Amino acid sequence: WESFLPSQVLVQPVQLICLYAPAYHLILEGILILWIIRLLFSKTYKLQERSDLTPKEKEELIEEWQPEPLVPPVPKDHPALNYNVVSGPPTHIITVNGKECINFASFNFLGLLDNEKVKSAAQASLKKYGVGTCGPRGFYGTFDVHLELEERLAKFMRTEEAIIYSYGFATIASAIPAYSKRGDIVFVDEAACFAIQKGLQASRSNIKLFKHNDMADLERLLKEQETEDQKNPRKARVTRRFIVVEGLYMNTGDVCPLPELIKLKYKYKVRIFLEESLSFGVLGEHGRGITEHFGINIDDIDLISANMENSLASIGGFCCGRSFIIDHQRLSGQGYCFSASLPPLLAAAAIEALNIMEDNPDIFQTLRAKCERIHELLQGISGLKVVGESFSPALHLQLEESCGSRENDVKLLKRVVDYCMNSGIALTQARYLEKEEKCLPPPRTRTGQICIELDCCLGFLFPQIIRMSVLHYSDFTLDIQVLPLMALKPDWVTGLFQYGTNAVRGRMLNFGTGE
Amino acid sequence: SLIQQAGCLCVYLFFKNGISNGTLYKKTFIEHFEQAPMYVAVLTFLGFGVGTIFGYLRDFMRAWGLEKRNVATEREQQKDFVPLYQDFENFYTRNLYMRIRDNWNRPICSVPGPQFDLMERVTDDYNWTFRFTGRTIKNVINMGSYNYLGFAETDVNALKTVTIELQKYGTGICSTRQEMGTLDKHVELEKLVAKFLGVEDAMVFGMGFATNSMNIPALVGKGCLILSDELNHTSLVLGARLSGATIRIFKHNNMQSLEKLLRDAIIYGQPRSHRAWRKIIILVEGIYSMEGSIVRLPEIVSLKKKYKAYLYLDEAHSIGAVGATGRGVVEYFGMSPDDVDVLMGTFTKSFGAAGGYIAGKKDLVDFLRTHSHSAVYATSMCPPVAEQIIRAMKCLMGQDGTTQGKVRQLGKNTRYFRRRLHEMGFIIYGNDDSPVVPLLLYMPGKIGAFARRMLEKNIGVVVVGFPATPITESRARFCVSAAHTREMLDTVSTADVLLKLTSDAKEVGRSCVSVTLNLNNSFLHLFF
């Protein structure tokens, strides 16, 4: 039993080590042991003295601190400071800064803004409900007209459910963060509009930008994500992923390649959110937007969002899709839950506008024809190029070559716009917050209202004036011929005079006599 | 003795910061945040506990097919996608909210004036879906809408100008402020708002919520500090978050908390880099819509002056509702509008319209005209809505020749109604002059029961619980309007639900009736 004595248990291995280990080993170990002992007993290392501020020093710091001004001063000649003021309704003929113009600047695509039927529906609603709703949807701010509008929109779009917001911008900006949370992944086109960008920012999700309309680039990102997922399958199982695209891009005027996107959706199991503010009420045989344009089953799109401020000429926005998806926003859409609901008269106006769209499906063809015509007529202006699809009702005119800096480009385009305005054509410069935009589009002039009610000869006149405006400024190479009045076909001229507004007539004469 | 002590505990009024400051305040400033006894909190948690256990039980039954699943489901083709919702995320909605869902989103079919008509709806599947019966519940007393001054009306004479403008302009704008969406109507309105508030300039926006969320990011950014009241509205929180600035939260209306944050921020600078903050902005509301409290503006202004911070005041609920002539909390405290750097407010409430404004120095407004997200990217305000604001504002300013008794009437109604409820022994929160009157219910079971009983008596109230309030502080909220008659307010305060609560309280000998347990066993009503 002696072998179990503790002394033997301890001593034996030491003896063994001493016998078999080489001498240098023992010396080294000895030094190390001594080193450890020294470390243990040496004075502890002291951090540098903490310098707590004395109350006096604190007061001095507070006294010293000078904040920046709340806002930097805005130069008086800032291009965006002095707004164009429109007197009277912003319809086809508008008075901008006291001058009568033909309106090519607002998004009143279907000309419903001054439609008498829409107005009388709104009047009836005003009589019954007054103006405001005085509450959010949850707290007695849900009116029967809201429910009716939601039902009508769902029916029009052929989806299960629709939900309305009281502001167009807030629609997609609230819808995205309702689903996509921190840690989720959103693949988004770099040309996406500002409302989408804000929605993404609010969602705090992981954002992956792909090149505008570049499906190869999107697929590359999706593949990258797929390999990432294989590394961490547990995380991948709870990471929601979305593609956010626009039907007709506000910033570029072209459409998204939806059929390819759908293929990618099923291949990589990503949901698609589609922003249709420009394409709703514009594209497709019945104005249902990009899905109808491409003949795609609307259920393949997880969520469609659009505003009612363009084609419907009202205020607000809506989302539509399957109830499984849409209903979630009724408790999670911030702009829905925490904002006063849409004034009933605006909902009534939107319902009437939908009625008109349903009763006259040919207006979409008319609109398309006009867009294509204008697009064609605007080709070949030297110095300016037209960007976007031919059927887009918002045309972008862009400088062919930049004149050095963005600032100069903007100035030059402003002169073009001013010239057009003086000639009685209201255009607008597309405005961007340059510091805020993720991928800033180049400076552009935008025409919104290629409206169906504008006479086609005006459509002819319009490119002429843009041509003239280019001619007016020698910054461009001048190789355009301004058509003399004689070259106008007689029916165009009579058409113009028949249009009946003095403004147009006066301008017509100028064409003949003046430049 | 013990019993006496218990009684004292119950009637103990907890005045949070309830001192009047003679130098800063021109009149006494008292707000009640009476605390309920401990057992109420215990029972409330117990209530949520029971609800949660039943929720799990029913989830279990649904999973095994013992209970019908009513919830909408994923598309068959997308079953293998990552689930859009996590099951636990919707637990509360599915198992607790769903039971009392009928008390929200009640559709109305008339003007939201002092009384409204509700569309009667019933459910055949325990609130999963609703069916309209086609009948309307007429003349329900409206204690829910923010119609403080009674401008939600359909009187033909009052709406004459709105009708004319609607006929002239139509409803749409189809453009943004910076492009082609600035109408003469907007210019007129902005001038009037600036004049009404007594400031240099003002800008109006199409949506109140967006006024906050789209303008705060223009004012502050990275390297700036936002000090935000813990009970600020979502729109302020969202705006702060979108700005990219650092956000720190101070306790509700607590000046010590705010001052400490201000001092520390200036002394220590930004975290990690220790650079000085570029600027510090304090975000507060005039009247807090869930607490009924009024911001301690004089103290905040003196703090912000002392520490060179800026003040952003959201007067969503207070503009029109307080102050001798309805000019908001600035007037209420007898201060100058120059004391506040950014005056923000909405037109949804007192003005019975929609949209919001930001007012202040010309520099500020000019900057917003050029940099506001809303001015660049969002559609401008609808002209007839603008006209409604103009007519309401002119009425408040006495410009339209009508007697301007609305603000005074609102003040009278508010104090009367608050006094009645207080006398009956309810715990009500907030300032005596605030038209938002929250009545504390505490138990989750009472939320649904209270609102349903009130509706049976033709009274529409708003009830709120977690997550809109702290978990133990479920409440009913009354919004007093100038358009309410004394009879209506009496009808509400003598509704049998309230009386029952009072008599229950008397039976058990307590003076804080809000905390009594019994509402015809509504506690059980919720969970079984």
HADDOCK unambig.tbl for C-alpha pairs under 7 A between the chains (distance, minus, plus):
assign (segid A and resid 58 and name CA) (segid B and resid 267 and name CA) 6.15 0.50 0.50
assign (segid A and resid 61 and name CA) (segid B and resid 267 and name CA) 5.86 0.50 0.50
assign (segid A and resid 62 and name CA) (segid B and resid 266 and name CA) 5.94 0.50 0.50
assign (segid A and resid 62 and name CA) (segid B and resid 267 and name CA) 6.27 0.50 0.50
assign (segid A and resid 65 and name CA) (segid B and resid 266 and name CA) 6.92 0.50 0.50
assign (segid A and resid 67 and name CA) (segid B and resid 278 and name CA) 5.55 0.50 0.50
assign (segid A and resid 67 and name CA) (segid B and resid 279 and name CA) 4.81 0.50 0.50
assign (segid A and resid 68 and name CA) (segid B and resid 278 and name CA) 5.65 0.50 0.50
assign (segid A and resid 68 and name CA) (segid B and resid 279 and name CA) 5.66 0.50 0.50
assign (segid A and resid 71 and name CA) (segid B and resid 219 and name CA) 6.64 0.50 0.50
assign (segid A and resid 71 and name CA) (segid B and resid 364 and name CA) 6.08 0.50 0.50
assign (segid A and resid 71 and name CA) (segid B and resid 367 and name CA) 6.63 0.50 0.50
assign (segid A and resid 73 and name CA) (segid B and resid 363 and name CA) 6.22 0.50 0.50
assign (segid A and resid 74 and name CA) (segid B and resid 366 and name CA) 6.64 0.50 0.50
assign (segid A and resid 74 and name CA) (segid B and resid 367 and name CA) 5.93 0.50 0.50
assign (segid A and resid 80 and name CA) (segid B and resid 178 and name CA) 6.59 0.50 0.50
assign (segid A and resid 80 and name CA) (segid B and resid 370 and name CA) 5.29 0.50 0.50
assign (segid A and resid 81 and name CA) (segid B and resid 366 and name CA) 6.71 0.50 0.50
assign (segid A and resid 81 and name CA) (segid B and resid 369 and name CA) 6.06 0.50 0.50
assign (segid A and resid 81 and name CA) (segid B and resid 370 and name CA) 5.41 0.50 0.50
assign (segid A and resid 83 and name CA) (segid B and resid 178 and name CA) 5.92 0.50 0.50
assign (segid A and resid 83 and name CA) (segid B and resid 182 and name CA) 6.80 0.50 0.50
assign (segid A and resid 84 and name CA) (segid B and resid 180 and name CA) 6.50 0.50 0.50
assign (segid A and resid 84 and name CA) (segid B and resid 182 and name CA) 6.52 0.50 0.50
assign (segid A and resid 85 and name CA) (segid B and resid 182 and name CA) 5.22 0.50 0.50
assign (segid A and resid 85 and name CA) (segid B and resid 183 and name CA) 5.44 0.50 0.50
assign (segid A and resid 85 and name CA) (segid B and resid 184 and name CA) 6.10 0.50 0.50
assign (segid A and resid 86 and name CA) (segid B and resid 182 and name CA) 6.00 0.50 0.50
assign (segid A and resid 86 and name CA) (segid B and resid 183 and name CA) 4.57 0.50 0.50
assign (segid A and resid 86 and name CA) (segid B and resid 184 and name CA) 5.91 0.50 0.50
assign (segid A and resid 87 and name CA) (segid B and resid 183 and name CA) 5.77 0.50 0.50
assign (segid A and resid 87 and name CA) (segid B and resid 184 and name CA) 5.04 0.50 0.50
assign (segid A and resid 88 and name CA) (segid B and resid 169 and name CA) 6.51 0.50 0.50
assign (segid A and resid 88 and name CA) (segid B and resid 183 and name CA) 7.00 0.50 0.50
assign (segid A and resid 89 and name CA) (segid B and resid 168 and name CA) 6.68 0.50 0.50
assign (segid A and resid 89 and name CA) (segid B and resid 169 and name CA) 4.42 0.50 0.50
assign (segid A and resid 90 and name CA) (segid B and resid 173 and name CA) 6.49 0.50 0.50
assign (segid A and resid 105 and name CA) (segid B and resid 180 and name CA) 6.23 0.50 0.50
assign (segid A and resid 106 and name CA) (segid B and resid 174 and name CA) 5.28 0.50 0.50
assign (segid A and resid 106 and name CA) (segid B and resid 175 and name CA) 5.06 0.50 0.50
assign (segid A and resid 106 and name CA) (segid B and resid 180 and name CA) 6.25 0.50 0.50
assign (segid A and resid 107 and name CA) (segid B and resid 174 and name CA) 4.78 0.50 0.50
assign (segid A and resid 107 and name CA) (segid B and resid 175 and name CA) 6.18 0.50 0.50
assign (segid A and resid 108 and name CA) (segid B and resid 174 and name CA) 5.52 0.50 0.50
assign (segid A and resid 113 and name CA) (segid B and resid 170 and name CA) 6.01 0.50 0.50
assign (segid A and resid 113 and name CA) (segid B and resid 171 and name CA) 6.71 0.50 0.50
assign (segid A and resid 113 and name CA) (segid B and resid 172 and name CA) 5.61 0.50 0.50
assign (segid A and resid 114 and name CA) (segid B and resid 170 and name CA) 5.48 0.50 0.50
assign (segid A and resid 119 and name CA) (segid B and resid 167 and name CA) 6.44 0.50 0.50
assign (segid A and resid 119 and name CA) (segid B and resid 170 and name CA) 5.76 0.50 0.50
assign (segid A and resid 123 and name CA) (segid B and resid 163 and name CA) 6.80 0.50 0.50
assign (segid A and resid 127 and name CA) (segid B and resid 154 and name CA) 5.81 0.50 0.50
assign (segid A and resid 128 and name CA) (segid B and resid 110 and name CA) 6.43 0.50 0.50
assign (segid A and resid 128 and name CA) (segid B and resid 111 and name CA) 6.57 0.50 0.50
assign (segid A and resid 128 and name CA) (segid B and resid 154 and name CA) 6.48 0.50 0.50
assign (segid A and resid 129 and name CA) (segid B and resid 110 and name CA) 5.41 0.50 0.50
assign (segid A and resid 129 and name CA) (segid B and resid 111 and name CA) 4.10 0.50 0.50
assign (segid A and resid 129 and name CA) (segid B and resid 154 and name CA) 6.44 0.50 0.50
assign (segid A and resid 130 and name CA) (segid B and resid 111 and name CA) 5.93 0.50 0.50
assign (segid A and resid 130 and name CA) (segid B and resid 152 and name CA) 5.99 0.50 0.50
assign (segid A and resid 130 and name CA) (segid B and resid 153 and name CA) 5.39 0.50 0.50
assign (segid A and resid 130 and name CA) (segid B and resid 154 and name CA) 4.89 0.50 0.50
assign (segid A and resid 131 and name CA) (segid B and resid 152 and name CA) 6.76 0.50 0.50
assign (segid A and resid 131 and name CA) (segid B and resid 352 and name CA) 6.51 0.50 0.50
assign (segid A and resid 131 and name CA) (segid B and resid 353 and name CA) 5.59 0.50 0.50
assign (segid A and resid 131 and name CA) (segid B and resid 385 and name CA) 6.64 0.50 0.50
assign (segid A and resid 132 and name CA) (segid B and resid 152 and name CA) 6.34 0.50 0.50
assign (segid A and resid 132 and name CA) (segid B and resid 348 and name CA) 6.40 0.50 0.50
assign (segid A and resid 132 and name CA) (segid B and resid 352 and name CA) 4.58 0.50 0.50
assign (segid A and resid 132 and name CA) (segid B and resid 353 and name CA) 3.96 0.50 0.50
assign (segid A and resid 132 and name CA) (segid B and resid 354 and name CA) 5.96 0.50 0.50
assign (segid A and resid 133 and name CA) (segid B and resid 112 and name CA) 6.55 0.50 0.50
assign (segid A and resid 133 and name CA) (segid B and resid 352 and name CA) 6.87 0.50 0.50
assign (segid A and resid 134 and name CA) (segid B and resid 145 and name CA) 5.30 0.50 0.50
assign (segid A and resid 134 and name CA) (segid B and resid 146 and name CA) 4.95 0.50 0.50
assign (segid A and resid 134 and name CA) (segid B and resid 147 and name CA) 5.63 0.50 0.50
assign (segid A and resid 134 and name CA) (segid B and resid 348 and name CA) 5.58 0.50 0.50
assign (segid A and resid 134 and name CA) (segid B and resid 349 and name CA) 5.21 0.50 0.50
assign (segid A and resid 134 and name CA) (segid B and resid 352 and name CA) 5.84 0.50 0.50
assign (segid A and resid 135 and name CA) (segid B and resid 145 and name CA) 5.39 0.50 0.50
assign (segid A and resid 135 and name CA) (segid B and resid 146 and name CA) 5.96 0.50 0.50
assign (segid A and resid 137 and name CA) (segid B and resid 105 and name CA) 5.76 0.50 0.50
assign (segid A and resid 138 and name CA) (segid B and resid 104 and name CA) 5.06 0.50 0.50
assign (segid A and resid 138 and name CA) (segid B and resid 105 and name CA) 4.15 0.50 0.50
assign (segid A and resid 139 and name CA) (segid B and resid 104 and name CA) 6.14 0.50 0.50
assign (segid A and resid 139 and name CA) (segid B and resid 105 and name CA) 6.04 0.50 0.50
assign (segid A and resid 139 and name CA) (segid B and resid 144 and name CA) 6.33 0.50 0.50
assign (segid A and resid 139 and name CA) (segid B and resid 145 and name CA) 6.99 0.50 0.50
assign (segid A and resid 139 and name CA) (segid B and resid 462 and name CA) 6.13 0.50 0.50
assign (segid A and resid 140 and name CA) (segid B and resid 105 and name CA) 6.11 0.50 0.50
assign (segid A and resid 140 and name CA) (segid B and resid 106 and name CA) 5.85 0.50 0.50
assign (segid A and resid 140 and name CA) (segid B and resid 107 and name CA) 6.49 0.50 0.50
assign (segid A and resid 140 and name CA) (segid B and resid 108 and name CA) 6.57 0.50 0.50
assign (segid A and resid 140 and name CA) (segid B and resid 144 and name CA) 6.62 0.50 0.50
assign (segid A and resid 140 and name CA) (segid B and resid 145 and name CA) 6.49 0.50 0.50
assign (segid A and resid 142 and name CA) (segid B and resid 105 and name CA) 5.89 0.50 0.50
assign (segid A and resid 142 and name CA) (segid B and resid 106 and name CA) 6.56 0.50 0.50
assign (segid A and resid 142 and name CA) (segid B and resid 107 and name CA) 4.77 0.50 0.50
assign (segid A and resid 142 and name CA) (segid B and resid 108 and name CA) 6.21 0.50 0.50
assign (segid A and resid 143 and name CA) (segid B and resid 107 and name CA) 5.12 0.50 0.50
assign (segid A and resid 143 and name CA) (segid B and resid 108 and name CA) 4.87 0.50 0.50
assign (segid A and resid 143 and name CA) (segid B and resid 109 and name CA) 5.66 0.50 0.50
assign (segid A and resid 144 and name CA) (segid B and resid 107 and name CA) 6.03 0.50 0.50
assign (segid A and resid 144 and name CA) (segid B and resid 108 and name CA) 6.21 0.50 0.50
assign (segid A and resid 144 and name CA) (segid B and resid 109 and name CA) 5.50 0.50 0.50
assign (segid A and resid 167 and name CA) (segid B and resid 207 and name CA) 6.40 0.50 0.50
assign (segid A and resid 169 and name CA) (segid B and resid 378 and name CA) 5.77 0.50 0.50
assign (segid A and resid 201 and name CA) (segid B and resid 242 and name CA) 6.63 0.50 0.50
assign (segid A and resid 202 and name CA) (segid B and resid 242 and name CA) 6.31 0.50 0.50
assign (segid A and resid 237 and name CA) (segid B and resid 82 and name CA) 6.00 0.50 0.50
assign (segid A and resid 238 and name CA) (segid B and resid 82 and name CA) 6.16 0.50 0.50
assign (segid A and resid 239 and name CA) (segid B and resid 82 and name CA) 6.75 0.50 0.50
assign (segid A and resid 240 and name CA) (segid B and resid 82 and name CA) 5.59 0.50 0.50
assign (segid A and resid 240 and name CA) (segid B and resid 84 and name CA) 6.57 0.50 0.50
assign (segid A and resid 269 and name CA) (segid B and resid 81 and name CA) 5.41 0.50 0.50
assign (segid A and resid 309 and name CA) (segid B and resid 172 and name CA) 6.62 0.50 0.50
assign (segid A and resid 309 and name CA) (segid B and resid 174 and name CA) 5.48 0.50 0.50
assign (segid A and resid 310 and name CA) (segid B and resid 174 and name CA) 5.21 0.50 0.50
assign (segid A and resid 313 and name CA) (segid B and resid 171 and name CA) 6.92 0.50 0.50
assign (segid A and resid 313 and name CA) (segid B and resid 172 and name CA) 4.54 0.50 0.50
assign (segid A and resid 313 and name CA) (segid B and resid 173 and name CA) 6.86 0.50 0.50
assign (segid A and resid 313 and name CA) (segid B and resid 174 and name CA) 6.13 0.50 0.50
assign (segid A and resid 314 and name CA) (segid B and resid 171 and name CA) 5.52 0.50 0.50
assign (segid A and resid 314 and name CA) (segid B and resid 172 and name CA) 4.40 0.50 0.50
assign (segid A and resid 315 and name CA) (segid B and resid 172 and name CA) 6.30 0.50 0.50
assign (segid A and resid 323 and name CA) (segid B and resid 72 and name CA) 6.54 0.50 0.50
assign (segid A and resid 324 and name CA) (segid B and resid 72 and name CA) 4.90 0.50 0.50
assign (segid A and resid 324 and name CA) (segid B and resid 73 and name CA) 5.68 0.50 0.50
assign (segid A and resid 324 and name CA) (segid B and resid 74 and name CA) 6.32 0.50 0.50
assign (segid A and resid 339 and name CA) (segid B and resid 209 and name CA) 5.64 0.50 0.50
assign (segid A and resid 340 and name CA) (segid B and resid 348 and name CA) 6.63 0.50 0.50
assign (segid A and resid 346 and name CA) (segid B and resid 171 and name CA) 6.57 0.50 0.50
assign (segid A and resid 428 and name CA) (segid B and resid 179 and name CA) 5.77 0.50 0.50
assign (segid A and resid 428 and name CA) (segid B and resid 180 and name CA) 6.99 0.50 0.50
assign (segid A and resid 429 and name CA) (segid B and resid 179 and name CA) 6.90 0.50 0.50
assign (segid A and resid 431 and name CA) (segid B and resid 376 and name CA) 6.13 0.50 0.50
assign (segid A and resid 432 and name CA) (segid B and resid 376 and name CA) 6.55 0.50 0.50
assign (segid A and resid 433 and name CA) (segid B and resid 371 and name CA) 6.75 0.50 0.50
